[in-house]
């Protein structure tokens, strides 16, 4: 892999007996850096086509590797599939792959990002990195060149994501209590700043139709919904399993946008709530399982691409998998505090979950690959473009309406 010896990364066999563990990527650091703050893997991501994987390996370095790891050439046979590293100069807290433009749009068309930028040919794969100093750097993965720097945040850029509609619209959330929406097609000149949180923003996510964005505040006890059509605040979700929230750590929309999952802490335990983002109704809670584990923080959650499962990372074990509506967890890895999890990401085709750890390593886990039944596929197709408010007036039997609005999920999964 192309980096200096002190920070090289390589696949490593593992002594873990956990059958779900596929592979672990470990970093090699000087002994003086081992265990020191700054080596954490705060963020991981797969490219939209699943051909590349990136992770922040600590100390300002981001690694990008071809997936699967034994791949040698691109899907079109014309792309160098060698591993790449990016030295960002500051600790990296958030990262996200951008959409890759189709070959028919090579040369960038009317894309202002390509004009006067020798590092962008209109067919590049972009990687955005959010830094501790508030800067966002945009990289061309294929050339390794820095293309753009975005300035405006005054605190750690904790999360980054590109809208799933294929545009060069980037959303960033920060410890400066704000969200920013950047138009990279115009070199970031059009910026919408969303304010409302009273403390750090821990996480943000966007619905599949790009109509809504959800954010959770680390200490302000707020789950906020925002309109991405008018760039305005919609509502704050309150209540959940307990009336008083102390910490909020993570959130994610289901692939059809009809569910919002949030992770919160109160009363000595963590739990996960499922919400209807259109009505603000709490539909289900996974809580009793986590009560057995006391104050072990839920660090990250993500729905599977099919929407059947929810991946959960806690600081006492790398990964758990929950099938919403069913009791307990359908899968959990062994307890391991030496490399506790900080983030997770499903491969776009499912079946694999990557988790980043506090020691700067990455683990790849074999996740359940359940085939969705026809009912679920029909519901997902409908709910992708139809809101709860549009479903409710339909002249359908009550049981079908409850299924289409996810109200048939057991309210408490223990």
C-alpha positions in Angstrom: 0.0 0.0 0.0 1.3 3.4 -0.9 2.3 5.3 2.3 5.2 5.6 4.5 6.2 2.6 6.7 5.1 4.2 9.9 1.5 4.6 8.8 1.1 1.7 6.4 -2.1 -0.4 6.6 -2.5 -4.0 5.6 -5.0 -6.9 5.9 -4.2 -8.9 9.0 -5.4 -12.4 10.1 -7.3 -12.3 13.3 -7.2 -14.5 16.3 -10.9 -13.8 17.1 -13.2 -16.8 17.2 -16.1 -14.7 16.0 -17.4 -16.4 12.8 -18.9 -13.2 11.5 -15.5 -11.5 11.3 -14.3 -11.6 7.6 -11.2 -9.4 7.7 -9.4 -6.8 9.7 -7.3 -3.9 8.4 -4.6 -2.8 10.9 -2.3 0.2 10.8 1.4 0.1 11.6 2.5 3.1 13.8 5.6 4.0 15.7 5.3 2.8 19.3 5.3 6.4 20.4 1.9 6.9 18.7 0.2 3.7 19.8 -2.7 4.3 22.2 -2.4 8.1 22.1 -5.4 10.3 21.2 -5.7 11.0 17.5 -5.4 7.4 16.2 -9.2 6.8 16.2 -11.2 5.7 13.2 -14.1 8.1 13.5 -15.5 7.5 10.0 -15.7 4.9 7.3 -17.5 4.8 3.9 -18.0 2.7 0.8 -18.3 4.4 -2.6 -21.8 4.4 -4.1 -20.9 1.5 -6.5 -19.2 -0.4 -3.7 -15.9 -0.5 -5.5 -13.9 1.6 -3.0 -13.6 1.8 0.8 -12.2 4.7 2.8 -11.5 5.1 6.5 -9.9 7.7 8.7 -7.0 5.8 10.3 -6.0 8.6 12.7 -3.3 11.2 12.8 -4.8 13.0 9.8 -4.5 10.1 7.4 -7.3 8.7 5.2 -6.8 5.4 3.4 -8.8 4.4 0.3 -8.6 0.8 -0.9 -10.3 -1.1 -3.7 -13.1 -3.4 -2.7 -13.0 -6.4 -2.7 -9.5 -6.2 -1.3 -8.0 -8.6 -3.9 -9.4 -6.5 -6.8 -6.7 -5.3 -9.2 -8.5 -3.4 -11.9 -11.6 -1.2 -12.3 -14.9 -2.4 -13.5 -14.2 -0.8 -16.9 -10.6 -2.1 -17.0 -9.2 1.5 -17.2 -8.7 2.6 -13.6 -5.7 2.0 -11.4 -7.0 0.0 -8.5 -4.0 0.7 -6.2 -4.5 1.7 -2.6 -4.3 5.4 -1.9 -3.6 7.6 1.1 -4.4 11.2 1.8 -2.6 13.3 4.3 -5.2 15.9 5.5 -3.0 17.8 8.0 -5.5 17.6 10.8 -7.5 14.8 12.5 -10.3 13.5 10.3 -13.7 13.1 11.9 -16.0 12.7 8.9 -15.7 11.5 5.4 -18.0 10.7 2.5 -17.7 9.5 -1.1 -19.4 11.7 -3.7 -21.3 10.3 -6.7 -19.2 9.4 -9.8 -20.5 11.1 -12.9 -21.3 8.8 -15.8 -18.9 8.6 -18.7 -21.4 10.4 -21.0 -20.8 13.5 -18.8 -17.0 13.4 -19.0 -15.4 16.8 -19.2 -17.9 18.0 -16.7 -20.5 19.6 -19.0 -21.6 22.8 -17.2 -20.2 21.7 -13.9 -18.3 24.7 -12.5 -16.1 22.4 -10.4 -14.4 21.2 -13.6 -13.7 24.7 -15.0 -10.2 25.8 -14.4 -9.5 22.8 -12.2 -6.9 20.6 -13.7 -7.5 17.9 -11.1 -11.1 17.3 -12.2 -12.1 15.7 -15.5 -15.9 15.4 -14.9 -15.5 11.6 -14.3 -13.7 11.7 -11.0 -14.7 10.0 -7.8 -14.8 12.6 -5.0 -14.0 12.0 -1.4 -14.9 14.7 1.2 -13.0 14.8 4.5 -14.2 16.8 7.5 -11.3 18.0 9.7 -10.9 18.9 13.4 -10.2 22.6 12.5 -13.5 23.0 10.7 -12.1 22.7 7.2 -13.6 20.4 4.6 -11.2 19.1 1.9 -12.4 17.5 -1.3 -10.1 15.0 -3.0 -10.0 13.3 -6.4 -9.7 9.6 -5.5 -8.2 8.5 -8.8 -5.4 11.2 -8.9 -4.9 11.7 -5.2 -5.1 15.5 -5.8 -6.8 18.0 -3.5 -9.5 19.8 -5.5 -11.2 22.1 -3.1 -11.3 23.4 0.4 -14.5 24.6 2.1 -14.4 27.0 5.0 -17.0 28.3 7.3 -17.4 25.8 10.2 -15.8 27.0 13.5 -15.6 23.6 15.1 -15.0 19.9 14.3 -16.8 18.7 11.2 -18.3 15.6 12.6 -20.4 14.3 9.7 -20.4 14.6 5.9 -22.8 13.1 3.4 -23.7 13.7 -0.3 -27.4 13.7 -1.2 -28.4 10.4 -2.6 -29.9 12.0 -5.7 -26.5 11.9 -7.5 -25.9 15.6 -7.4 -22.7 17.3 -6.0 -24.6 18.6 -2.9 -22.7 18.0 0.3 -24.1 18.3 3.8 -21.9 18.9 6.8 -22.6 19.0 10.5 -20.3 20.4 13.1 -19.6 20.9 16.8 -20.2 24.6 16.1 -23.9 23.7 16.3 -24.6 24.3 12.7 -25.3 22.4 9.5 -24.1 23.6 6.1 -25.3 22.6 2.6 -22.7 23.1 -0.1 -23.1 23.0 -3.8 -19.8 21.6 -5.1 -20.9 22.1 -8.7 -20.4 25.8 -8.0 -17.2 25.2 -6.0 -19.1 25.5 -2.7 -20.2 29.1 -3.3 -23.9 28.4 -2.6 -24.1 27.6 1.1 -27.2 27.2 3.2 -26.5 27.5 7.0 -29.0 25.7 9.3 -29.0 26.7 12.9 -31.1 25.6 15.8 -29.1 23.1 17.9 -27.9 24.4 21.2 -24.9 22.1 21.4 -22.7 19.7 19.4 -24.4 17.9 16.5 -23.6 14.3 16.8 -25.0 12.9 13.6 -27.0 13.8 10.5 -28.8 11.7 7.9 -31.0 12.4 4.8 -34.1 10.6 3.6 -33.8 8.7 0.3 -36.0 11.2 -1.6 -33.9 14.1 -0.3 -36.9 15.9 1.2 -35.8 15.7 4.9 -32.7 15.7 7.0 -32.5 14.6 10.6 -29.9 15.6 13.2 -29.3 14.7 16.8 -27.6 17.0 19.3 -25.1 15.4 21.6 -26.0 17.2 24.8 -29.0 19.5 23.9 -31.4 16.5 23.8 -32.8 17.5 20.4 -33.8 15.3 17.5 -34.4 17.9 14.7 -36.0 17.4 11.3 -35.2 19.9 8.5 -36.7 20.4 5.1 -34.1 20.1 2.3 -36.6 21.8 -0.1 -36.9 25.0 1.8 -33.9 24.6 4.1 -36.0 25.3 7.2 -36.6 23.6 10.5 -39.6 21.3 10.6 -39.9 19.9 14.2 -38.1 18.5 17.2 -39.0 14.9 18.1 -39.5 14.5 21.8 -40.5 11.8 24.2 -39.2 8.4 23.1 -38.8 5.6 25.6 -38.1 8.2 28.4 -39.2 11.7 28.9 -35.8 13.0 29.9 -32.9 12.5 27.4 -29.3 13.1 28.5 -27.3 12.1 25.4 -28.1 11.5 21.8 -25.5 9.9 19.6 -26.8 8.6 16.3 -29.6 8.5 13.7 -30.5 7.0 10.4 -33.4 6.9 7.9 -34.6 3.6 6.5 -33.9 3.2 2.8 -37.6 4.1 2.0 -37.5 7.2 4.2 -40.5 6.1 6.2 -38.6 5.3 9.5 -36.1 7.3 11.5 -34.0 5.4 14.0 -32.3 7.4 16.9 -30.0 6.2 19.7 -30.3 7.9 23.1 -29.2 7.6 26.8 -31.1 8.2 30.0 -31.6 6.7 33.4 -28.5 4.6 33.2 -29.2 2.8 29.9 -29.1 3.3 26.1 -32.0 2.5 23.7 -33.0 2.9 20.1 -36.3 4.5 19.1 -38.0 4.1 15.7 -40.1 7.2 14.6 -42.4 8.1 11.8 -40.7 11.3 10.7 -43.9 12.6 9.0 -46.1 12.4 12.1 -43.5 12.4 14.9 -45.1 9.2 16.3 -42.7 6.8 18.1 -43.4 3.4 16.6 -41.0 1.0 18.5 -38.2 0.9 21.0 -35.3 -1.5 21.5 -34.4 -0.8 25.1 -34.4 -3.7 27.5 -31.5 -5.5 25.8 -29.2 -2.5 26.4 -30.3 -2.1 30.0 -28.3 -5.3 30.7 -25.1 -3.5 29.5 -25.4 -0.4 31.6 -23.7 2.7 30.2 -22.1 1.1 27.2 -22.6 3.8 24.6 -24.3 3.3 21.2 -21.8 4.9 18.9 -23.4 4.4 15.5 -26.4 2.9 13.8 -27.3 2.2 10.1 -30.1 0.5 8.2 -29.2 -2.2 5.8 -29.7 -1.4 2.1 -32.8 -3.6 2.1 -34.2 -1.9 5.2 -34.7 -5.3 6.9 -31.9 -4.9 9.5 -30.3 -2.2 11.6 -26.6 -2.3 12.4 -25.7 -1.1 15.9 -22.2 -0.3 17.2 -21.5 0.0 21.0 -18.4 0.7 22.9 -18.2 -2.8 24.4 -18.6 -4.8 21.2 -18.0 -4.2 17.6 -21.4 -4.9 16.1 -25.0 -6.0 16.8 -27.8 -6.5 14.2 -31.5 -5.9 15.0 -34.4 -6.7 12.9 -37.0 -4.0 13.8 -40.1 -5.5 15.4 -38.4 -8.6 16.6 -37.2 -9.2 20.2 -33.5 -8.9 21.0 -30.7 -8.8 18.5 -30.5 -11.3 15.7 -26.7 -11.1 15.7 -24.0 -9.7 18.0 -20.2 -10.0 18.0 -18.1 -10.9 21.0 -17.4 -8.3 23.7 -14.1 -6.5 22.9 -13.2 -3.3 24.8 -9.7 -3.3 23.5 -10.9 -2.2 20.0 -14.4 -0.8 20.7 -16.4 0.4 17.8 -17.0 4.1 16.8 -18.7 3.9 13.4 -20.2 1.5 10.9 -21.2 1.3 7.3 -23.0 -1.3 5.1 -21.7 -2.2 1.7 -24.2 -0.8 -0.9 -25.1 -4.4 -1.9 -25.4 -5.5 1.7 -24.0 -8.6 3.3 -21.0 -6.8 4.8 -20.7 -4.2 7.5 -17.4 -2.3 8.1 -16.8 -0.9 11.6 -14.1 1.5 12.7 -12.4 1.2 16.1 -10.8 3.5 18.6 -7.3 2.1 17.8 -7.5 3.1 14.1 -8.3 -0.3 12.7 -11.2 -1.5 10.5 -13.1 -4.7 10.8 -15.4 -6.2 8.1 -18.3 -8.4 9.3 -20.5 -10.8 7.6 -24.0 -9.5 8.1 -27.3 -11.3 7.6 -28.4 -11.2 4.0 -32.1 -11.8 4.4 -34.2 -11.8 1.2 -37.0 -9.2 1.7 -40.4 -10.7 1.3 -42.8 -9.4 -1.4 -44.8 -7.4 1.2 -41.7 -5.5 2.3 -40.6 -4.8 -1.2 -44.0 -3.4 -2.1 -44.1 -1.3 1.0 -40.6 0.1 0.4 -41.4 0.9 -3.2 -44.6 2.8 -2.2 -43.1 4.6 0.8 -40.1 5.8 -1.1 -42.3 8.4 -2.8 -45.5 8.5 -0.7 -45.6 10.2 2.8 -47.6 8.9 5.8 -50.1 11.7 5.3 -50.7 10.5 1.7 -51.1 6.9 2.8 -53.5 7.4 5.7 -56.5 8.6 3.5 -56.3 5.6 1.2 -59.4 3.4 1.3 -57.5 0.3 2.5 -58.1 -2.2 5.2 -56.7 -1.2 8.6 -54.1 -4.0 8.7 -52.8 -2.9 5.3 -52.6 0.7 6.4 -50.8 -0.3 9.6 -48.3 -2.3 7.6 -47.7 0.6 5.1 -47.1 3.0 8.0 -45.0 0.6 10.1 -47.5 0.8 12.9 -47.7 -3.0 13.1 -44.2 -3.1 14.6 -44.3 -4.2 18.3 -43.9 -1.1 20.4 -41.3 -2.6 22.6 -38.7 -5.1 21.4 -37.1 -6.6 24.5 
